[in-house]
Amino acid sequence: MKISRVAVWQKTLPLAKPYWLSGGRQKFEALDTTFVRLETDDGLSGWGEGCPWGHTYLPAFGGGIRAAMDILAPTLLGRDPRHIEALNRTMDVALPGHFYAKAPLDMALWDLLGQSAGLPLHAFFGGAEGEAVALNSSIPTGTPEEMAALIEAARAAGYRTHSAKVGGTEPAQDIARIEAIEAARQADEFVTYDVNRAWTPALAVEVMNAVTARGWFEQPCETLDQCTQVRRLTRQPIMLDECLQSFQDHLDAWKAGACEGVKVKPNRVGGLTKAKRVRDFGISVGWRMHIEDVGGTVLADTAALHLALSTPVENRLASWLCHPHLADDPMAGQGARNEGGFAKLPDAPGVGVKPGLDWLGEPAAVYE
């Protein structure tokens, strides 16, 4: 089996509602996603998707993925797609760094491996741990009343875990948001207060020590060093996310004692291959992990949840789905869907999701 063709598409995904995070300093109304299809000489096709959450959230943007394809896609032509580790090394030599640009190609390689073996992806990642993955809601920044109402609506949809976006320059506002959410939180609910690196260390310490919150605080400050400082001066468990781009970043975070858990996002760390390495390291050091992707359609969501489902329950926190936030659902009925706060994974080989060619239209680029 050899890769004979790589096709690339760009699609704009409008959000159903504008989304605010990082204390309201970042607003998102649409996502720029890239699909890739790897075709083989024996007729199989593997699909991948890379969708940064806008261009202000991480050092990543949709146009960067497509520009990198001119360098990366030719290195895969004529190669056996089942040699995933070797092909990742090839891409890393051809283009050091730029992890997010490699993620959709890596996903498509795994999709091909699953199809060639007739197995769903979670079978390669350690096997299913349970029948479904718990899901968490994502609550944008707003007034205390608005955020409490959004959690109530999410509760009605079955969610028992919530990610509430806080952060800003006014500590009293964040204290009020957290206190309102804690007052309305039910006994079996779990809340992560996601700052998206908006606080300075002093602000983080002030807010976190002023509230009684049962849940985690996520990425309180910009850098690992700043978050480590906050970890030493506060009592709540800390989850790290945006400051962890590479395996070395995760190793440094563990050495520093900076957190009790991490977000593992394939698009951010370079694909499912590198995300699995991080996941396995997290298991070995006792971290708890939210395993989900940065953004995209149900294709990206489902691929990440295969990794989540194969993670031991004691290390696995709930996963977020991006596709419910989109205005349109181009792959309706496929992949991981919210069913009362849980998502089951398809039994089909590979990822188990295929975008429609009619919806995609003509490719933006083809390599063969």
Stockholm file with secondary structure:
# STOCKHOLM 1.0

chainA/1-368         MKISRVAVWQKTLPLAKPYWLSGGRQKFEALDTTFVRLETDDGLSGWGEGCPWGHTYLPAFGGGIRAAMDILAPTLLGRDPRHIEALNRTMDVALPGHFYAKAPLDMALWDLLGQSAGLPLHAFFGGAEGEAVALNSSIPTGTPEEMAALIEAARAAGYRTHSAKVGGTEPAQDIARIEAIEAARQADEFVTYDVNRAWTPALAVEVMNAVTARGWFEQPCETLDQCTQVRRLTRQPIMLDECLQSFQDHLDAWKAGACEGVKVKPNRVGGLTKAKRVRDFGISVGWRMHIEDVGGTVLADTAALHLALSTPVENRLASWLCHPHLADDPMAGQGARNEGGFAKLPDAPGVGVKPGLDWLGEPAAVYE
#=GR chainA/1-368 SS CCEEEEEEEEEEEEEEEEEEEGGGTEEEEEEEEEEEEEEETTSCEEEEEECCSTTTSSSCCHHHHHHHHHHHHHHHTTSCTTCHHHHHHHHHHHSCSCHHHHHHHHHHHHHHHHHHHTCBGGGTTTCCSSSCEEBEEEECSCCHHHHHHHHHHHHHTTCCEEEEECCCSCHHHHHHHHHHHHHHCCTTCEEEEECTTCSCHHHHHHHHHHCCCSSEEECCSSSHHHHHHHHHHCCSCEEECTTCCSHHHHHHHHHHTCCSEEEECHHHHTSHHHHHHHHHHHHHHTCEEEECCSSCSHHHHHHHHHHHHTSCGGGBCCBCCSGGGBSCCTTTTCSCCCSSSEECCCCSSBTCCCCCHHHHCSCSEEEC
#=GC SS_cons         CCEEEEEEEEEEEEEEEEEEEGGGTEEEEEEEEEEEEEEETTSCEEEEEECCSTTTSSSCCHHHHHHHHHHHHHHHTTSCTTCHHHHHHHHHHHSCSCHHHHHHHHHHHHHHHHHHHTCBGGGTTTCCSSSCEEBEEEECSCCHHHHHHHHHHHHHTTCCEEEEECCCSCHHHHHHHHHHHHHHCCTTCEEEEECTTCSCHHHHHHHHHHCCCSSEEECCSSSHHHHHHHHHHCCSCEEECTTCCSHHHHHHHHHHTCCSEEEECHHHHTSHHHHHHHHHHHHHHTCEEEECCSSCSHHHHHHHHHHHHTSCGGGBCCBCCSGGGBSCCTTTTCSCCCSSSEECCCCSSBTCCCCCHHHHCSCSEEEC
//
